[in-house]
Amino acid sequence: MAGLENIINQIRADARSAAAEITEKAQQQADNILAQARADAENIIVKSEADAKNTAQNIKDRAASAADLERRKRLLEEKQAEIAAILTQAQQMLEQLPDAEYFAVLRRLAARYALPQTGEILVSQEDFSRLPEGFAASLELPQGGCLKAEPFSEIQGGGFLLRYGGIEVNCTFPALFEAAREDLQDKIYALLFAGK
């Protein structure tokens, strides 16, 4: 029986040794899995931090871009308002010129826009009442041009209308300023804001 007991003891020893080896391998595998999980977790943390920084930077960049766009938009609106005010002021100054200068401007406009035919120069009632004697006859018109001055209640803002039968040439200050608005805005912008 001693032989049987030795065999049983040997089997127990082998089983303990195999169990210890299996336990050791299982522990190594668990340690490896844990180390890999820690490494994966660290990578996830690093990537998450990098993503968060990128997201934060993108938000910051977009906010800065939006703020800059809003600043430029407001600056443009202010510049446009300033240019519009200057154009309005220029038109008002033209309307309020002393009579001699005002009618000299009207003479230059008539010389520029008159057609070589007979027609009327229509001015506001206010301008008609202060029209210099012989104004229509003093106009430098193209060959064959002849204008008769008449009051016209619909004219607002200075200047005149030239009427040739069914043709009208609008030389009122508001119409002339509107027709030249883009060019005038560009010139004023260049004068006021060049290099800004």
Order of alpha helices (4+ residues) and beta strands (2+ residues): alpha-alpha-beta-alpha-beta-beta-beta-alpha-alpha
